Amino acid sequence: MTYESYWRQLPGVDSEEACPAVTDLDRLLQQIDDEASAEGPAGLRDLEALRARLDLAVQLIARRRQLGLTQAQLAVASGIAQSVISRIEQGSANPTVKTLNALAHALDASLTLTARAS
């Protein structure tokens, strides 16, 4: 699934309207992809870690918005600091399983591993 398709699933986003930020993001991601490939295996591993953090961020934002929660409200419900939630949603944090479990519980969700698309 592309980031544009994630974007279009978020509540309040018109499914027919392209978001310029998403287009810019797609170009940026292609550039990052190219640079990671040029760096070899270590670059590709780093890129995979970045993608995992961004996928988590998109899912967290989508579920929080689906429930109509602000980051502050989620912080109260989960016991996780709003600043930590913000960093997770920015893709800059590497949360522990304990943190993810607390967020999942507050969002009435569960943690699952899914197979990668081939």
Phi, psi and omega in degrees: 000136180275164178293330177295319179292325173300312182304315183294339179277344183293139178302140177087357179260125178291121185294343180266347185261122177283139179265122180304324180297324179293318178299315177297321179296317179301318178295317179298316180297323177295319178297317179296318178303313180297317180294320179296319178298320180293331180281345178092201186303320180295319178295321179292324176295317178298320179295319179298320177296319178297315179300319179297317179295320179290322176299316178299316181300314181297317180294318180296313179299314182299314182292318179299315180292323178301323179274356179072031182259144169274168175299321181296318179294320178295323178299315179296315183293328186261339186079012178257134182302142179302324180296326177290317178301317179301314180294323177296316181292337176276349182081014184258355180256157175239080189292151176282166176298324178300315179295315180297321178296318179297317178294315180301316180299314180294333180265008183052051182227176177226156176273130178220151172258134178236151179293145176289148174290138181279000000 
